[in-house]
Amino acid sequence: MKKWKLGFIALVSIVLVLAACSNTDDNAKTNNKQNETKQQETMKPSKNKQFKLKNRVDFLGLIVTFEKATYLQNDKGVKDSVLKVDMNVENNSATPRGFTTINMEISDKDGKKLTIYPGENLGEKIEPGKTIHGSGYFAVNGKGPYTISYKDQDSDVQASWKVEVK
């Protein structure tokens, strides 16, 4: 009888431990989904707020997300002399919208403005419901962190991002 009770207790303990572990995994998955949702939240531009990479900012239906910033070498082989900013721009409005890196202004930590570097800078008309992906290239003349300011050409709404190159 004692062996039977010990076996039963061991079996119940194993089931409880397995149930507790699977519940923890479910909670971790739920927390990860909530974090992803927070990252995917769309925010309104504000003069008093500075956004970060991966923040989705809504310019009256034009959602701008700066994904990544990296250094490149220029055409003369000078290392870390070009700042490349990868971005996604989606049009959630009912009409075609334009987006161009010409409307971006980037300055270094000392406030010096970077000039647009010749390359395949993103700029095109985006149809409703469509998303474009591309990059902007800027000649580096100082050190980061950098401040990106963007003014929407259709609404004159502005926002800025603080960007560090890693």
HUCORVEN-V678733 format. One record per residue. N is the residue number from 1. RES is the residue in one small letter. PSI is psi in whole degrees, 0 to 359 (none if undefined). D_CENTER is the distance of its C-alpha to the mean C-alpha in Angstrom with 2 decimals. Layout:
N/RES/PSI/D_CENTER  N/RES/PSI/D_CENTER
//
This chain:
1/m/321/63.30  2/k/320/61.38  3/k/320/59.64  4/w/316/58.60  5/k/317/57.12  6/l/319/55.28  7/g/318/53.87  8/f/316/52.77  9/i/317/51.10  10/a/317/49.30  11/l/314/48.08  12/v/319/46.85  13/s/316/45.06  14/i/316/43.27  15/v/317/42.19  16/l/318/40.90  17/v/315/38.94  18/l/320/37.35  19/a/319/36.53  20/a/319/34.93  21/c/317/32.78  22/s/327/31.57  23/n/320/30.78  24/t/318/28.64  25/d/319/26.68  26/d/319/26.23  27/n/319/25.03  28/a/318/22.49  29/k/319/21.19  30/t/316/21.12  31/n/319/19.24  32/n/319/16.56  33/k/321/16.27  34/q/320/16.13  35/n/319/13.28  36/e/320/11.26  37/t/318/12.46  38/k/320/11.49  39/q/330/7.76  40/q/357/8.45  41/e/142/10.61  42/t/131/10.81  43/m/153/11.94  44/k/142/14.68  45/p/147/14.84  46/s/138/17.21  47/k/333/19.20  48/n/357/19.36  49/k/139/15.73  50/q/125/13.30  51/f/172/9.58  52/k/170/7.21  53/l/146/4.26  54/k/356/1.17  55/n/134/4.73  56/r/119/6.61  57/v/129/9.65  58/d/112/12.92  59/f/72/15.43  60/l/51/18.32  61/g/344/17.08  62/l/109/14.80  63/i/117/11.18  64/v/129/8.93  65/t/116/5.19  66/f/116/5.01  67/e/316/3.96  68/k/147/7.01  69/a/130/10.16  70/t/158/13.56  71/y/145/17.20  72/l/167/19.69  73/q/151/23.42  74/n/183/25.03  75/d/349/27.83  76/k/3/30.39  77/g/9/28.90  78/v/118/27.72  79/k/145/25.06  80/d/37/21.81  81/s/358/22.86  82/v/132/20.02  83/l/123/16.39  84/k/125/14.23  85/v/114/10.82  86/d/140/9.24  87/m/159/7.88  88/n/139/8.52  89/v/122/10.94  90/e/144/12.92  91/n/105/16.27  92/n/13/17.28  93/s/178/20.32  94/a/354/23.83  95/t/158/24.33  96/p/142/22.99  97/r/150/20.53  98/g/149/20.00  99/f/136/17.04  100/t/146/17.73  101/t/347/16.50  102/i/332/19.91  103/n/5/18.68  104/m/142/16.22  105/e/127/17.87  106/i/134/16.80  107/s/152/19.02  108/d/186/19.60  109/k/338/20.63  110/d/2/24.09  111/g/4/23.04  112/k/132/24.02  113/k/138/22.35  114/l/144/21.13  115/t/154/22.66  116/i/133/21.19  117/y/138/22.14  118/p/131/23.89  119/g/192/22.01  120/e/68/20.43  121/n/139/18.23  122/l/134/16.44  123/g/113/18.65  124/e/170/20.13  125/k/134/21.30  126/i/123/19.31  127/e/155/21.62  128/p/136/21.13  129/g/0/19.18  130/k/157/17.72  131/t/138/14.31  132/i/152/14.18  133/h/139/12.24  134/g/195/13.17  135/s/160/13.13  136/g/143/14.69  137/y/134/17.20  138/f/138/18.71  139/a/125/21.83  140/v/132/21.45  141/n/10/24.34  142/g/191/23.39  143/k/157/21.19  144/g/177/17.81  145/p/157/15.99  146/y/153/15.16  147/t/121/14.69  148/i/128/13.19  149/s/135/15.05  150/y/132/14.89  151/k/118/17.89  152/d/129/18.07  153/q/337/21.30  154/d/332/22.47  155/s/351/22.13  156/d/16/22.08  157/v/139/19.34  158/q/155/17.37  159/a/161/14.32  160/s/153/13.23  161/w/144/10.49  162/k/124/11.69  163/v/128/10.50  164/e/136/12.40  165/v/129/13.18  166/k/none/13.93
//
